[in-house]
Amino acid sequence: MYSKVVPIEDAIAIIHDGDTLATNGYGGNGTPEKLFAGIEKSFLDSGSPNGLTLVYAGGQGDGRDKGLNRLAHEGLLKRVIGGHYGLMPKVERLAVNNTVEAYNLPEGVITHLYRDIAANKPGTFSKVGLGTFVDPRVEGGKMNAVAKEDIVEVVTYGGEEYLFFKAFPIHVAFIRGTTADPDGNITMEKESLTLENLSMAIAARNSRGCVVCQVERVAERGSLDSRQVKIPGIMVDCVVLAEPEYHMQTYGTQYNPAYSGEIRAPLETLDKLALDERKVIARRAALELAENSVVNLGIGLPDVVGSVAHEEKIHDLITLTVDPGIIGGVPMGGLDFGAAVNCQAVIDHSYEFDFIDGGGLDAAYLGFAQCDRRGNINASRFANRLSGCGGFINISQNSQKVVFLGTFTSGGLEVEIADGQLKILKDGRFGKFLECVDQITFNGEYAAHRDQEVYYITERCVFTLGMDGLVLTEIAPGIDLERDVLALLPFEPAIDGPQLMDSAIFQSQPMELRDRLLDMRIQDRVSYDPEKNMLFLNYAGLHVRTQADLDEIKQAVEKVLKPLGKRVYAVVNYERFVADDAIADAYMDLVKYVEENYYLKVSRYTTSGFLRVKLGKELGKRAVTSQVFESDEEARTNVKR
């Protein structure tokens, strides 16, 4: 009977010279290595296929020879439209040398572009990339001199600016699964990620193109569980069976059942981190975590934050995510980055970016290579290096809080951490703080105008983002402010303090972060502006469990309000707020008491639709202000009105 399972040579033969080839993978997760090797062999043997346009979202490579590095032969590629180049140094070199037309678009935009191509739409509208190098008023995503065509436009709709990313047909899509049947139905039970396989398959199918899927095994026709089929056979033209060496789960691991959710791994087996400058930075960054928050971790230094969270035993208090689709669990690092153990769910790449672009992240932890006085970050291009933005722009632009992590200098930095202090033994050859960054991957001014909370954390100091740029707020114990910080900056930052970084960061024992997160610290959540006669209650991430918690809240609020001898306006942030069922009624009674005794007018807000309904219902029962707004801006406007 007819079977879609074919030799690699037949699969590669469907690619014509000049085709647009879309490929799937994230590092080594879900990367169709056999298909890449097949293209390389065909080109070296016959010179065909050639002149291809390569499109991909997540970087697919090991930083050396694997993945899309196999396609880095002069003549094989004509154009590259990719999300990340850093793991593909051979493709990167083609771009830097103007051998291919090179474009870099946000990773999330490309995953959404596949869906819009599939739906026969003209392209993708998004605010992601405004004010960065992707904006056509800056560079338009063009990464070299031979990239001439404009593939991004600025459009205005409803009085607001958007970027428009043009659609194009996908002639061939390379995807990957675990098991196929002869009809081309694909399951992914042993894969660490599901990625954008389905979106790509539909995009190619509806472009009248072809879909080639790499698998590690073939099952009998009709034997696959239909609910486990991720890509239906009607969307797959041919299937290639790959040997184990071409079908590793990641580039660091042949196969780990914990990565595919088949088992839960004992976390005690994870390695403990040495106390060095990387751990110091990750520890300080971890102090910005809040209970009940959803947090994204980037590649490199940010993934150390996940290890710190494990050491501090706080994984049950937060939800860590990684942009290719990981929800919860412990994200892996290095060549395993993108995979996770003990995760709650794995969703498709494009849906993860729906969540990110829509503002679903409470916080994001990202690395940086350059930072300037305005708070701009460059994480995409430096001199003759082209790493690309990946999901950086989507994540940094849309998270409620952004924490950038990096050493103060690079290229030979040596430090000593002892007796709770940090000493710089030798500074790196390259300063990361510049007058102006080489390329804008994150626009500080754009973030400041949107009141985004932004931190820049190094081993020796911490900056925050103000309306005029960087503000120095903390230095490490043992650091000389003038010698170790200000003398190395090419600009004068605004200075608030600075205060000393928490000494626990520089000790070998755990920071007792779990106790800190569970401590309400209500005194830090209450503030009063006498000029506006405005009380601010920051209950974001607050978890009320007992009557003692209620007593503490009441005492903290009355400590501020009683001495005033007058009523006040109030704004209350209920983002991620939780009150246990046993204490919920008593909490709402306390809310009524405070409003009736101290408020002129109050506005409450949370982005959670469920919590808005629940709070509004309970407040209405008590005949107090029951409207709960969706944003801080709406709440403040209501009070002013």
N, C-alpha and C positions, 0 to 999 in steps of 0.2 A: 504494500500500500504506500501511497505518497507520504513522505516524511519531510519535515522542514529541517531536520538535522543534516548538515552538509559539511564537507571538508572545509578547512580554513581557506584554501585557495579559491573555492567557489564563492565563498562569502565575500572575499576581497574583490573578486572580479566584478561585483555589481557596482563598484565605485567607479565613476567616470572622471576623467581629467576635468578639473575646474569645479567639481561638486562642492557643496557646503556640507561639511561633516560635523555633526554635533556629538560630543562624547561625554560620558558620565563617569563620575568618580569623585572622591574627596580624599586627597592624599593617596593612600593605597586602599581605602575603603571603597568597595564596589567598583574598582577600576578594571576594565576589560583588557588585561595585559596581553592575552593571546591575540586579540584583534589588532592591538597596536603593533605587536611583533609581526603579524601577518602583513600589515601595510608596509612596514619597514623592509621586509624581505622582498616583497613584490617590487617596490620602488628600486631597491638596490640591484635586483636581478633584471628588471625590464625597463625601468624609468617611468613606470606607471603604477598607481595613479600619481598625477602631479598637479600643481597649481591649485591645491585645495584651499578652501576657506574653512578654518578650524574654529569651532565655537564650543565653549565649555564654561561652566559656572565655577565650581570648586577646582582648585589646582590639583592636577593628577600627576604625581611624581614622587620620587624618593630623595630629591635633591641631588641626584647623580645621573643615572642612566635609564631608570625605569619609567613607566607611564608615558606621557606625551613627549618625554625626552627622545623616545624612539623615532618620533616623527620629525626631529630637528635636522633634516637634511636639505641642503640648498636645492630649491626647485620643487620639493614635495609640497611645501606650503607656500601659498601666495599671500594669505591674509590670516590674522589671528584676532579673534574677538573673545577675550577671556576675562575671568574674574580675578585670577591670581597667577602670577608667574614665578613666584619665589621657589617653588618645589621643582621647577623645570628649567634649570640653568642653561640647558642647550637651546631651548626655545627662546629663553630670555636673551641669549647671545645673538640669535637671529634678529630679534627685535632691535637690540641696541646697535647692531651693525647695519640696520636698514635693509636687511635681506628680505624681510616680510613686512607687510603693512600691519602695524600692531595697534590694537585698541584695548583699552582696559575699562570695563564697565563694572558697576557694583554686582557682586555675586547674586544677591537677592533679586536684582532687576532682571538678570539673565534667566533665573528660574521662573520668574513671572512672564518673561517674554516668550518662553516655550509654551506656556499655557495660552497666551494671546495668539501666538502663531497657530496653535492647534484649533482655536476658535475662529480663525480667519479674520482676526481683528487687524487694524493697520499698524498697531504697535502697543507699547506700554506707556501709560501716563503715571508719573511718580514725582514726588518731591525729593526723593532720595538723590543726592548729588548736587543739589542747589548750593552754590557758593564754593564748590570744590573743583578739582581739576576736571571732573566729568561735565561740569557746566560748560556749554559751548562758548560762553563769554569769557571763559578761562582757557581751557584746552580742548574741551569737547571729547575727552576720553582718548584723544590721539596721543600715542606714546612715542612716535618717531616721525622723521621728516617725510617718509614715503606714505604715511597715512593721510590721504588727502580728502577723502569723502566725508561729508558731515553725516554722522549717523545718530546725532542727538540734537534736538531742537528745544528752544524755550517757547512755551505756550502759556497763554493766560486764560483762565476759566473762572468765572464768578469773582473776578477781581484778584485772584491769587495766581502766583506763578507755579508752573509745573515743568518738568522735563519730559519730553516725548522721545522714546527710544523706538526707532523704526523697526518694523517686522521684516522678515525675509524668509524665503522657503528653505526648509531643511531637506536636503536630498537624501542623506543617509544619517541614521542615528545608531550609535554604538552604545548598547546598554548591557547590564549584567544581572544574572540571577543565580539561584542555586540549582534548581531542578527544572527541566523542561520535559514535556511529552512530545510525541511526534507531530502534534498539531500546533506546537509553538506556545502553548500555555506555560507561563513561567511562575514559579514560586521562589521565595527568597528567605527560606527558613534558617539558613546558616550565614546570612549576610549581616554585617554589623549595622548597616544603614539601608534604608530604602531609596533615599535620594530622589532625583527627579526622573527616574526611569519611565514612569507612566506618562508624565507630561511630554517628555521627549518622544516617546513612541507615538502618541497621538499627533504631535506636531509633525513628525515625519510622514505618518500615514495620511494626514489631511493636506500635506504639501505634495502628495502623490509621490513621496519618496519611499525609501526602504528602511526597515528596522532589522538590525542584526544583534542577536543576543548571545553572550557568552555564558555558559553554565558549566558546572562541574560534574553533572550526572543527568541521565535521561531515564524517565519513568515510562511505564507502559501506558498506551493511550487509554484515557478515561479513568486512570488511577489516582489523579491528583484531587485533593479536597478543593472544591470550587471556592470555598471561602479563604483558602490560602493562596489562590492565584492572584498575583499582583499585576501581571500584564496578560490580558487575554490573547489567545492565539491569533485572533483576527487582526491584531496590531503588530504581529511579528512575522517577518518574511523568511528569515532563516536563523538557525541555531548552530552555534559552534561549541563543541565539547572541548574543554581545556584541561590540560594536565595540571597536577597540583602546584607545580612551580609557577604556573601562569595564573593561578587562582588562589593566591594567598588572601586571607581575610583582611589583613592590613600589610603594609610593607615591613612591619616589625614582628608580625605574628602569623604563622601559617594558619592556625585555627585555635580559637579559645571559645568554648561554648558559653562563657559568661558574656562575651561581646555580642552574641546573638540572642541573649536572654534565655538560653536553654537551661542554665543553672544560675544560682545566685552565689557569688564568690564571697568567701570570708574576708572581710576588709582588713583583718589582722595581717594578711599576707602582703599588703602593700608596703613598699619601702618607706622608711622614715627619712625625712629631709635633714641634711646637714645644715647647721646654722651658718649661713653665708649671706652675702649681700642680696641674693635672689630671695632667700627665705625672709630676710628682714623686710624687703619691699612687699612681698606677698602677705606677710603678717600685718603690716600697717594697712594694706588694702583690705584685709579681712575684717579689720575693725569698722569698716564702713558697711558691713553686712547687717541686715535687719531681719528679725524673725518674720516668717511667712512671706518672704520676698522671693521673686523669680529672677534669677541672675544668669547672665550669659558670660561664658569664659572664652576668651580668644586663645590663639595658639602662642606658644612660647612661654614667657614669664607669667602671663595670666593663668595658665593652667596649673601653676604652682599653688595658686589660691585654692584650687580644689584639694590638693594634698594637705594644705594647712587646715582646711575645713574638716578633712578626715581625721587629722591628728587631734583637733580640738573637739571631735565628736559632735558636730553640729549639723550633719547632713539631714537629720530628720526635722530640723528647724527651718531649712531653706530648700529651695529647688534650684539646682544648678542645671543649666542648659548649654548645649553647643549648637551652633547654627545649622549644621546639616540635618538636624531633626531629633537630637537627643533631648529627652525631658527627664530630669532627675538622675539619681545615681551618682557615680564617681567618674568624671571624665578622665580619659587616659591622655598621656602626653607623648612627645617624641614621634616616632614613626607610627604609633598607635593613635595619634590624635584624631579625633572624630568619633572614635569608639568610646564606650563607657560600660562599666559593670554595674549591675543592680539598678538599671534605670527603670523608671515608671512606664515609659512609652517611647516608641520610635515613630516619628511621623515623617511624611515626605518633606523634602528640602523646601519646596515652594510654600508649603503650609507653615513651616517654621518662620519663613520670612513674612508671611501674612501677619503672624503673631507679632513679630518684631516691628515691622513697619507700622502696624496699628497702635504701637505704644504699649505692648503687653509686658515689656521688660521693666522691672523695678530698678535694676542696675546692670551695668555692663563693665567688664574688666578687660581692657585691651592694652596691648603693648604700643610703644612709640619709638621712633628712631630720631625724630627731630621735633623741637617745640620752639615757638618764638614768643616774643613779648605779648602778642595779641591772644595767645592761647591756641593758635593754629597748630595742628599736628600733621606731620608728614610720616606716613607709614607705608608709602607706596613706591617712591622713587628717590634715589640718592646717587648723584654723579652718574657713573656708568652701570649702576645696578637698578634693575626694574623688578620689584617684587610684586607690584600690583596691590589693589585695595582689598580683594576678597570681599567678605561681608562687612568689613570695617565701617564703611560709610552707612550702610543700612542700620547697623547696630549702634554706632556712636551718635548718629543723628536722631534716633528715635527712642533711646532709653531715657527713663526719667532721671537717672543718675549715671554718670560716666566716670569711671576711674581709670586713668591712664597710668601704666606701670613701666618703669624703665630705670636703668642706672643713670646717674648724673653725667658720667662720661663713659666712653667705650674704648676698646682696643688696649687692653693691658691694665685695667683697674685692679688694684689690690687693696683689700681692707683687712682690718683686724677687729674682731668682736670679742670683747672680754670685759668682765666686771660691769656688765650692763651698759657699756659704752661702745661707740663706733670710732675707729681711728682710720684715717686714710693713709695707707702706706705708700701708695703710688697711684697717681691719677692716670686715667686712660688718655690715649693720644688724641681722641676726638671728643669734642664737646657736643652734647646733644641739644643744648639750648643756644639758639641763634637769633640774630636780629630778624631774619626772615627765613622761613622754611623753603626748601627747594620746590616742594609741591604741596598743595593744600588738600589733605585727605579728610581733615576735620576743620571746620571753620569756626574759630572761637567767637568772632563777632556775631555770627548767625546764632550760635548757641546762647550767648549772653542776652541777646534781644528776646530770646524765647524763655528766659529765666531757667535754663537747664542747669542742674547741679553738676559741676565738673571738678574733679580732683586730678592733680598731677603728682604722682608719688615716686620718689627716688629713695635710695638707701640713706641719704643724708638730710633730705628736706622734703617738705610738702608744699605745693602751691594749690590754690583754688582759682576759679575763674571769676573775675569781676567785670563790670561793664567796660573798664578800660584795659582789660587784659589780665596778666598773671598777678596774683597776690601771694606773697610768701607768708605762710601761716605757722609752719613748724620746722624745727631743726632737730637732728638727732643728738642725744647726749654724747659729749666728747667732740662734737663738731664746732669749729670756730667759724662763726657766721661770716666774717669778712674774708678770711683766708680760704676757706673750703667751699664757700658758696658765692658770695657777691663778687669776689675777685675773678671768678671764672665765668661770670655772666657778661655778655656783650651789651647788656641793657640794665637799667635800674628798675627792678620790679617794685610794685607797691608792697609795703610790709605791714602786716597786722600781727604785732607781737615781736618776733614769733615765739610761740611756746614750745616747750620740749616735747618731742615725740614720746609716747608711752614707753616707759623703761622696760615693761614686760616683753616688748618686741625683741629686745637685745639679750634676753636670758635664754638659757638652754631648755628650761622646763616649759610646759604648755602655758599659754596665756590665760587659761580658764575662761576662754571665750564663750563657752556655753552658759556659764553663770552670768556673764555680761549681757548676753542676748536675752536671757530670761528675766533679768533685772529691768523693771519698768523704767527706772531712772526718771520718774515723773517730774522731778524738779527741773530736768533739762528740757522738758516738753511744754513748759508753760512760760510764755513771755508776754510782756505788756508794753505797748507803745503809748506813752503819755501824751504825745502831740496829737495823735489820732484818737486817743481814748479807746484803743483797740487791744483786745486780748486775743492771743493766738494760742491754740491748743493743738499740738502736733501729736495725734494719736496714731500716726502711721506705724503699722506693724505691732501695735500694742495688743497684748493678750491678757485679758482680765480673767483671773481664775478664782479668786477667793474674796471674802469680805474684807480681809486685811488689805487687799489691793484697792478695794473701793475706799477704805478709810484713808489710804495713802494718797489717792487721787483727790479726795475731798480736802484733805489738809493742805496739799500743794496748791490747789486752786484758791482756797480761802486765805492762804498766807499772802497771796498776791492781791486779792480783791478786797478783803475786809478793811485793810488800812486805808483804802482809797476813799471810803465813805460815799461812793456814788456808783451808779450803774455804768456798764461799759458795753461797747459793741464787741462782738466775738466772731472769730472764724475758727472752725474746728475741722482738722484733717482726719478723716476716718479711713484713709487708704489702708487696706489689709488688716483692719481692726477685727479682733475676735473677742467675744465674751462667752465664756462657757455657759451652757444651758442652765446650770444650777445657780448661776449668779446673774443671769441676763436681766431678769425682772428688777432685781435690786439695783443694777447698774442704771437702767432706764429711769428708775425713781430718783436716783441721784442726779441724772441729767435734768429732770424736771425741777428738782430742788434748786440747782444752780441757776437755771434759766429764770425761774420765778423770783429769785432773790438778788441776782446780780446783773442780768443782761438788759440792755435797752433793745438790742436786736441781735440775732445770731444767724449765721450761715454755716451749714455743714456740707461737706462734700466727700465723695469717693467715686472712683471710676467703676467700681463694681455695681452692676445693675441690680444684682440680687441683694447686696447690702443696702443700696438706696431704698429698695422696696421694703426690706425688713425694718430698717431704722424708721422710715416714714410711717409705717403701720404702727409701730410701738409708740412713737412720739405722738401720733394722732390720738391714740387711746388715752394719752395723758393730757390732752388739750394744750399742748405746747407747739412751738414751731415745728412743723412736720416735713417741710420741703427739704430735700437733700439734693444738692447739686452734683454735677458730674465732674467739675473741675474747680481748681483754686481760683481761676479767673472769674468764673461765674459766681462763686461764693463771695468774693471780694466786691464784685460789681453790685451784687444784691445788697450788701451792707452799705455801700456808698449811696445807693439809690434810696 
